[in-house]
């Protein structure tokens, strides 16, 4: 399966006819949040593939025709994908959670996780200590580390930490063996 993963930053060459030449062979678009509905709708119409998404902390509406996997396990082409959008609660607003609230969201998935497991974790925020920053609005969730330790998914895709904030690797291997990718802007990933 080939994925066009996007988050946070609209890229002009994807927001053009060039996207067909560049990413015309992807099977799915996965959005890790904080992108305009118009941008996502354009990508879907140009590439003619499904859009799977979670909400970022700045998202206020859902893209038309996309499949929201926030708080769910969704199976696509035989791959189980767990979606957990939002960021750490650093002020009042939508799609922000305390660590305890994120743990509760995950606990609600206990039975589906036990029955299905998951291969890919799609989030907006990173895991604590793995691609996050020291400033509180860009902290990651410790509960994501627990998920990766317990289920060893092949891949975690996240956004929220823009590359211009700090020079850091866009890929990190978690101690569980999970490949963590910050997809701010975009990444094309084969699974």
C-alpha positions, 0 to 999 in steps of 0.5 A: 500500500502506498500512502500520501500522508499530509499534515499542517502545511499546504504545499504549493506543488501538491496544490496544483496539477503536478500532484498527479505526476508526483503522487498519482500512484498512491492508494490512499491519502492520510491526513494527520490534521490542521489542513483546510478542507479545500486542500484535502478535497483538491487532493482527493479529486486530483488523485481519485483515492480515499481520504482517511483523517484525524482532526488537528487542534486547529480543525473546525470542520470535516472534509467532504467525503473523507473518512474520519478515523478519530477514536476508531480502528479502520481497516483499509486494504487489510491494514488496521489503522488507529486514529487519535487526533488532537493535541495536548490541551494548552488552552480552551479549544476543540480537539485538545486533550489532557493526558488523562483524557487521551488515556480515556479515549484509548481505554474506550477502544480496549475491546477493538484493540484486543480483537483487531490490534492495529498496524498504523497509528495516525495521530496529530500530536507526537508521542512524548519524547519522540518528535515533540518539543519542550514547549507545552503546546507541542508536547506529545502524549505518553499514552501513545508510547504505551500504545506502541509498547503494547501493540508494536504497530509498524508505523506511527504518522503524526503532524503538529510539530512543524519542521520550521520549529526545530531541526530534527529528524523526520523519522524516529524508531521507537523502542517498540520498533515502530517507525515514527514519521512526522508528516508535516507538509507531506510524505509518501510512504510504502507499507 
